[in-house]
Amino acid sequence: MSDKNLNVTDFLARGILIGGALGVVGGWLIADMRRGLFLGMLCGALAGLTIAARRRR
């Protein structure tokens, strides 16, 4: 699939999933798992929105 066919929700979903997974791994190793999941999903959502905005320009 080409990146040109993706819209903002695709980037947002991808960011939330990847960020949540990395947050859980960080929760296993360092901190509380719920906190890692929440922060990972939040950062992933912001990263997805940023990538979508940069690709739009």
C-alpha positions as a Python dict, from the first residue, in 0.01 Angstrom:
ca = {
    (1, 'M'): (0, 0, 0),
    (2, 'S'): (132, 341, -93),
    (3, 'D'): (167, 609, 174),
    (4, 'K'): (-21, 851, -49),
    (5, 'N'): (-346, 658, 4),
    (6, 'L'): (-328, 682, 384),
    (7, 'N'): (-529, 944, 570),
    (8, 'V'): (-490, 1098, 916),
    (9, 'T'): (-677, 821, 1099),
    (10, 'D'): (-443, 559, 952),
    (11, 'F'): (-138, 742, 1084),
    (12, 'L'): (-311, 800, 1418),
    (13, 'A'): (-403, 432, 1458),
    (14, 'R'): (-56, 319, 1361),
    (15, 'G'): (102, 559, 1610),
    (16, 'I'): (-128, 449, 1894),
    (17, 'L'): (-58, 80, 1833),
    (18, 'I'): (318, 115, 1803),
    (19, 'G'): (341, 360, 2095),
    (20, 'G'): (124, 140, 2316),
    (21, 'A'): (336, -166, 2240),
    (22, 'L'): (657, 20, 2320),
    (23, 'G'): (499, 157, 2638),
    (24, 'V'): (410, -192, 2758),
    (25, 'V'): (764, -313, 2693),
    (26, 'G'): (889, -15, 2889),
    (27, 'G'): (643, -104, 3162),
    (28, 'W'): (789, -454, 3184),
    (29, 'L'): (1141, -320, 3217),
    (30, 'I'): (1123, 10, 3402),
    (31, 'A'): (794, 150, 3530),
    (32, 'D'): (430, 69, 3597),
    (33, 'M'): (273, -108, 3297),
    (34, 'R'): (-50, 99, 3293),
    (35, 'R'): (147, 421, 3303),
    (36, 'G'): (377, 301, 3023),
    (37, 'L'): (79, 197, 2810),
    (38, 'F'): (-95, 532, 2856),
    (39, 'L'): (215, 742, 2791),
    (40, 'G'): (312, 525, 2493),
    (41, 'M'): (-32, 560, 2338),
    (42, 'L'): (-35, 936, 2400),
    (43, 'C'): (309, 986, 2247),
    (44, 'G'): (222, 754, 1959),
    (45, 'A'): (-94, 952, 1883),
    (46, 'L'): (101, 1278, 1879),
    (47, 'A'): (369, 1122, 1657),
    (48, 'G'): (103, 992, 1417),
    (49, 'L'): (-56, 1335, 1390),
    (50, 'T'): (283, 1494, 1331),
    (51, 'I'): (373, 1250, 1055),
    (52, 'A'): (33, 1300, 889),
    (53, 'A'): (76, 1678, 899),
    (54, 'R'): (427, 1657, 752),
    (55, 'R'): (316, 1422, 473),
    (56, 'R'): (27, 1654, 386),
    (57, 'R'): (265, 1944, 316),
}
